[in-house]
Amino acid sequence: MNKQNNISIIILGKNPTIPDDKLLPGRRNISESIFSFIDSNDSNINSEIFLTTDNQQVYDEARQRYGSRLLYVSGEITHLDRSLNIGQKVCREQDKLLTDFHLLGELCDVSIISNSGFGFWGNLRRFKPFEQLFVFCAGRIYKIESMWHLYKMREQNNNGESC
């Protein structure tokens, strides 16, 4: 049996390491929704799961749930455009982000992302970016087959504000 790689981008919007970060209401229960989505597909039983997240609790939950099947780049958790650190620590944060971004386009056959620029642009690096692309928004997971589908999903959800 071929191994199928899955990708989960789980960006909760309230990163505990960044005090001014805000909780986006449409992302409540995002990790459980995405994990349940992965688990509900029998073809994912032997899949490796690459995870990039801005929340240590999500990583801990994924590690407990998927064990050795979980692929994760260790390092400082931060946002691409916001850091409280200076000097070398900022560089180490960016190392993890850039590695995660690179792997988004290289590893996976299935992408399950939050409605975020980081996840979307990383996914566009895939050879067939709209093949098996799913986006979490406002408590639902949408299959996105083209830019038009992404536009319609955002239009239905207050231009993405509900995501």
Residue, then its C-alpha position, 0 to 999 in steps of 0.5 A: m500500500n502506498k503511503q499518503n501524506n496529509i498536511s494539517i495547518i492549524i492556526l488558532g489565531k490566539n498564540p499564547t506566546i504572543p500576548d496581543d494575538k487575538l482569538l478568531p471566533g470561527r476557529r474554535n474547535i479547529s484542531e478537533s475538526i481537522f483531526s476528526f476529518i483526517d481520522s474519518n477517512d480510512s485511507n489515512i490509517n497509514s498516512e504520515i501527517f505533517l503539522t505546522t501550528d502556532n500553538q503548543q497545545v495543538y502539537d501536544e494533542a497531535r503527538q498524542r493522537y498520531g504518535s510516530r506518524l506525526l512529522y513536525v519541525s521543532g523550534e520556536i513557535t511564532h507568527l511570520d509577521r509578529s515576534l516579541n524576540i530580537g537578535q538571534k532568537v528571531c532568526r531561529e523562529q524564522d528558520k522553523l517558519l521557512t522550513d515549514f513553508h518549504l515542506l508545505g509544498e513538498l511533502c503532501d498529497v492532501s492539504i487541510i489548512s486554516n484560512s491563512g495566507f501562510g497555509f494557502w501560499g505554502n500549499l500553492r507550491r504543490f505540483k497540483p495545489f488544488e488537488q485534495l485541498f481542504v480549508f477550515c472556515a467557521g466550523r466547516i471543512y470546504k473542498i477547494e478545487s479552484m480559486w473560484h471555490l476559495y472565493k465563494m467559500r470566503e464570500q459565504n463567510n463574511n469575506g473570510e472574517s468568520c474563518 
